[in-house]
Amino acid sequence: MHFQHPEYFIGLILIPLLIFLYYQLLGWKKKLGKRIGDPALVALLVKSFSSRKYLLKFILICVAVFFLVAGLANLRARGSEENISRQGVDVMIVLDVSKSMLAQDVKPSRLDKAKQLLYRLIDHLQNDRIGMILFAGRAYMQMPLTTDHGAAKLYISEAGPDAVPTQGTVFAEALTMANNSFNQNEHKYKAVVLISDGEDHDPDALKVAKQMADDGVMVNTVGIGSPEGSIIIDPETKQPKKDNQGNIVISKLNEQELTGISDATNGIYIHLENLEDATITLSQRLDSIEKRALADSEFVNFKNYFPWFIGFAGVLLILELFIPERKRKIA
């Protein structure tokens, strides 16, 4: 058994907050009693008030909050398993998220257009495992190879310059990370889709590409942007990016870098203009790779326990409503 969304347990921070507010309220009531001044009058006013019942109502609310949060986290158990065999390849997506990808010579921006391409491409890779690496001045593994295409789309939607704080373009590091993510005992069934504007020159990129070719990896590159270039609007200042000398930076597509990488690995280079054409060309190229059987064990039946948690929380809250704060009258 495990919780499907353990990150939701951060909601338990509400309980110490409620405890703090509870004691603040008690303190406020005491101060209010002192302001009235006459102890006999105060005692008469609170004569029917039950502090024990008030505390019990508060405890019920805190326990209900706990079960509500636990319900959102969804405790579940694995059910029956189904073994699924498919024919596919391993595809690592290597996406440039440097600030130059925010240039708008391609609408709505280079990065947004790249995301649109990837969404379409993933829909054509139904039987393949997909992984994802983001890079700028450093490369970061965002998602290892998986058949969870929904997760891949989620990572793509969140990709941006903030994910890689160091700026630049390090093709060699990103490609090395992609190569290491594959099964090193196989020399086929492996491909990389590299999307970038290729703005900076990485002298080690071609060397790494040749090593990948020896390891049986095909690298297909997608260039995005225009050779004429475009200014880069800083998302924080909303002003054009400038160099150290104060000159406005013009980011230009470097097709030569990307073409050299794809040629070295028997891949193809595509200048992204039409999304549909690029998707078809890329998917056909990936389909040409020899495929192998991928055996996955997928749990198709999970027993979820969240209704019990939510239901119990509801019962506690209803019970709290029916508990009066007054003492029972004794005849």
Summary of the structure (lengths in Angstrom):
residues: 331
radius of gyration: 29.7
end to end distance: 53.0
largest distance: 95.9
contacts: 1013
relative contact order: 0.18
helix: 46%
strand: 22%
